Amino acid sequence: MHVRVVRFTDVAPDRAAAIADRIEDAGGPPPGAPSSGVQLLYDEDQRTAIVLQFFDSAEDMAVGERIFAAMDPGETPGTRASVDRCVQKVAMTV
């Protein structure tokens, strides 16, 4: 599993809620993005958000990244602070 981790700053609570609603209404990522899942984490006190985008392969992540990079900045939660491209080593739910 490959995970693209995008951190945003300056995220207003209403903006985080609107993005969450839009993701849920759309049923996931934008058309064409071969993502196998998405999660939005929000810290209201620090006004930061982290978006986890899951992909089955590095190739899928590269395709998804091009689609996400082409998005209008107004469609994102806030100011993009960082992007990490990770390989998931452990996933555990207890």
Backbone bond lengths (Angstrom), bond angles and torsions (degrees), N, CA, C in turn:
res aa  C-N    CA-C-N  psi(-1)  N-CA   C-N-CA  omega(-1)  CA-C   N-CA-C  phi
1 M - - - 1.452 - - 1.527 108.16 -
2 H 1.310 115.80 136.82 1.457 123.32 177.40 1.521 107.90 -114.73
3 V 1.329 115.07 140.53 1.461 120.02 -176.32 1.527 108.90 -131.74
4 R 1.308 115.32 126.88 1.461 121.34 172.92 1.519 105.96 -97.27
5 V 1.333 116.22 122.86 1.465 122.40 -175.76 1.524 107.83 -112.53
6 V 1.325 115.43 115.73 1.462 120.28 -177.36 1.524 108.54 -116.79
7 R 1.324 115.80 125.41 1.470 121.75 -178.73 1.520 109.04 -106.79
8 F 1.338 115.32 133.94 1.459 122.36 179.66 1.524 109.70 -121.40
9 T 1.324 116.15 146.11 1.457 122.46 174.40 1.523 108.38 -116.47
10 D 1.328 116.10 171.48 1.468 122.59 177.81 1.533 112.00 56.92
11 V 1.333 116.15 45.20 1.461 121.29 -177.41 1.529 109.16 -101.30
12 A 1.302 116.35 112.89 1.463 121.49 178.36 1.530 109.31 -73.41
13 P 1.332 116.94 148.03 1.469 120.10 -179.72 1.527 113.57 -55.61
14 D 1.331 117.09 -41.52 1.463 118.80 179.97 1.527 111.54 -67.59
15 R 1.322 116.49 -31.61 1.472 120.82 177.85 1.528 109.95 -68.91
16 A 1.328 117.27 -42.81 1.464 121.10 177.99 1.524 110.43 -61.37
17 A 1.322 116.38 -42.11 1.468 120.61 178.93 1.527 111.09 -64.95
18 A 1.318 117.22 -40.83 1.470 120.91 -179.34 1.527 110.82 -65.74
19 I 1.324 116.62 -41.50 1.475 120.37 178.49 1.522 109.88 -65.26
20 A 1.326 117.33 -43.36 1.467 120.84 178.43 1.525 110.35 -59.87
21 D 1.323 117.17 -44.52 1.467 121.27 178.28 1.526 110.97 -61.19
22 R 1.338 116.03 -43.65 1.462 119.77 -178.28 1.525 111.27 -64.00
23 I 1.334 117.67 -41.66 1.460 121.28 178.51 1.524 110.00 -63.06
24 E 1.336 116.22 -45.84 1.466 119.79 -179.34 1.523 111.39 -65.67
25 D 1.329 117.58 -41.71 1.468 121.10 179.40 1.527 111.53 -63.53
26 A 1.334 115.93 -37.45 1.466 120.62 -179.34 1.528 111.72 -77.48
27 G 1.318 117.44 -15.35 1.458 120.44 -178.30 1.517 112.85 77.54
28 G 1.325 117.20 16.31 1.459 120.53 177.79 1.508 112.54 139.35
29 P 1.329 115.36 -151.01 1.466 120.90 -174.39 1.527 112.12 -72.33
30 P 1.341 116.54 172.21 1.466 120.46 178.90 1.536 111.26 -61.60
31 P 1.324 116.91 156.55 1.465 120.23 177.85 1.526 111.37 -55.38
32 G 1.312 115.61 138.37 1.460 121.48 178.42 1.511 114.62 91.35
33 A 1.325 117.89 -18.09 1.462 120.55 179.18 1.525 108.12 -81.01
34 P 1.327 118.40 114.50 1.463 121.60 -175.54 1.528 112.98 -79.54
35 S 1.307 115.95 50.78 1.464 122.03 -177.73 1.523 109.29 -85.50
36 S 1.324 115.44 141.36 1.465 120.17 177.71 1.527 111.47 -96.37
37 G 1.336 116.99 -0.20 1.462 120.54 177.48 1.510 111.24 172.54
38 V 1.322 114.78 163.34 1.461 121.12 179.13 1.524 108.31 -148.23
39 Q 1.326 115.46 144.32 1.458 121.63 174.88 1.524 108.06 -134.84
40 L 1.325 115.70 142.63 1.466 121.86 176.49 1.520 107.60 -120.01
41 L 1.316 116.03 121.61 1.464 122.50 177.81 1.524 107.34 -111.55
42 Y 1.338 116.51 138.82 1.459 119.39 -176.28 1.518 110.65 -135.91
43 D 1.331 116.17 132.75 1.462 123.20 175.27 1.527 107.00 -112.39
44 E 1.323 115.62 100.80 1.463 120.27 -175.82 1.530 112.01 -64.63
45 D 1.337 118.19 -36.76 1.461 120.73 -179.18 1.530 112.09 -63.09
46 Q 1.332 116.73 -40.25 1.468 120.24 -179.39 1.522 112.93 -95.20
47 R 1.353 115.32 -7.28 1.466 121.29 -178.35 1.522 111.48 56.74
48 T 1.341 114.90 44.97 1.457 121.26 176.83 1.527 109.53 -120.49
49 A 1.315 114.78 154.13 1.464 120.83 176.37 1.521 108.21 -135.88
50 I 1.315 114.97 147.46 1.455 121.98 174.62 1.521 106.71 -125.79
51 V 1.319 115.31 127.80 1.459 121.35 177.34 1.526 107.18 -109.80
52 L 1.336 115.49 124.04 1.459 122.13 176.35 1.520 107.60 -104.44
53 Q 1.319 116.16 120.95 1.465 121.80 179.20 1.526 107.25 -114.72
54 F 1.325 116.89 120.44 1.459 122.29 -173.96 1.529 110.74 -99.99
55 F 1.341 115.58 139.72 1.460 122.23 -179.23 1.527 109.09 -138.14
56 D 1.333 115.24 148.93 1.463 120.14 -179.38 1.521 112.91 -78.12
57 S 1.334 118.16 -20.76 1.469 120.85 -177.98 1.525 110.04 -148.72
58 A 1.325 115.26 164.32 1.467 120.78 176.08 1.522 110.18 -64.14
59 E 1.331 117.23 -35.15 1.460 121.14 178.89 1.531 110.68 -64.65
60 D 1.343 116.68 -43.72 1.464 120.00 177.12 1.524 110.98 -61.94
61 M 1.337 116.38 -39.33 1.459 119.84 179.87 1.533 110.11 -64.49
62 A 1.339 117.91 -38.98 1.465 120.86 179.17 1.532 110.56 -64.31
63 V 1.326 117.23 -41.67 1.471 120.84 177.35 1.528 109.75 -63.84
64 G 1.328 116.32 -47.53 1.458 120.54 178.91 1.509 112.08 -59.80
65 E 1.310 116.35 -40.07 1.459 120.15 -178.95 1.530 111.60 -61.93
66 R 1.318 116.84 -39.90 1.472 119.35 178.09 1.531 110.56 -63.08
67 I 1.319 116.44 -39.38 1.467 119.97 179.81 1.523 110.69 -68.60
68 F 1.334 117.35 -45.31 1.461 120.45 -179.73 1.532 110.94 -66.63
69 A 1.333 117.77 -36.96 1.465 120.97 -179.71 1.525 111.49 -66.75
70 A 1.337 117.10 -27.03 1.460 121.05 -178.77 1.529 112.37 -83.15
71 M 1.337 117.31 -6.11 1.464 120.33 -179.64 1.522 110.98 -66.18
72 D 1.309 115.55 147.32 1.452 122.22 174.39 1.530 107.91 -63.03
73 P 1.355 119.03 130.40 1.463 120.39 179.15 1.528 113.40 -54.75
74 G 1.342 117.36 -24.02 1.451 120.87 177.23 1.521 113.14 -69.06
75 E 1.336 116.94 -12.73 1.458 121.51 178.76 1.528 112.31 -91.90
76 T 1.330 117.00 -0.90 1.459 120.73 -179.21 1.527 109.73 -98.58
77 P 1.343 116.88 163.61 1.464 119.50 -177.26 1.525 114.68 -65.99
78 G 1.330 117.94 -32.33 1.461 120.57 -175.24 1.516 109.85 -170.80
79 T 1.327 116.38 -143.58 1.454 122.28 179.02 1.525 109.29 -87.13
80 R 1.333 116.67 122.54 1.465 120.00 -179.19 1.529 108.81 -69.65
81 A 1.321 116.77 119.95 1.461 121.93 -178.20 1.520 112.24 -97.47
82 S 1.336 117.16 -34.11 1.460 119.85 -179.29 1.519 110.42 -162.91
83 V 1.344 114.16 158.38 1.458 122.19 174.53 1.516 107.25 -135.30
84 D 1.325 116.52 124.64 1.461 121.70 175.42 1.519 108.39 -115.89
85 R 1.326 116.07 141.64 1.461 122.25 176.98 1.519 107.02 -114.01
86 C 1.319 115.82 110.18 1.463 121.33 -168.24 1.525 112.46 -118.51
87 V 1.322 114.27 157.76 1.455 122.17 166.94 1.519 106.45 -107.10
88 Q 1.313 116.33 124.52 1.472 120.34 -179.36 1.519 108.65 -70.34
89 K 1.321 116.24 123.95 1.465 121.83 -179.78 1.520 112.30 -98.66
90 V 1.317 116.71 -33.30 1.473 121.44 -179.29 1.519 108.20 -142.65
91 A 1.326 116.00 138.35 1.464 122.38 171.81 1.515 105.81 -137.74
92 M 1.319 116.81 119.12 1.451 120.14 -175.87 1.514 109.63 -142.13
93 T 1.299 116.14 133.99 1.450 122.19 172.79 1.517 107.39 -121.12
94 V 1.314 115.97 126.65 1.472 119.10 -179.08 1.502 110.31 -121.99
